[in-house]
Amino acid sequence: MPDLVIRHVDHLLAERIQAFAKNHQWSVNEVLLHALRRGLGAAESGQQAEALIEADELAALAGPWNATEQAVFRETVQALSTARGDQLVPPQRKANLFE
């Protein structure tokens, strides 16, 4: 299997990755693979990524959400699930993706 390198990870994201790993007793590599599979809709179970999001995973990092926040999150996930990947990348970044 190929190895990948992720550069320019901001501190907040790194802290969240580490917190998720600690909370689930996973390695950082397992967390990143889990996030990539879900984010790209390539979950091993064959389910769509948006169907696999568990509220307790988010609550562990940010605390429980109220009903309004949950509704906004569900709406956002639904919108993202129908968007093409190229629609989510700012135009100035598209040119840099394949360099």
Summary of the structure (lengths in Angstrom):
residues: 99
radius of gyration: 15.0
end to end distance: 21.5
largest distance: 42.5
contacts: 186
relative contact order: 0.08
helix: 66%
strand: 0%
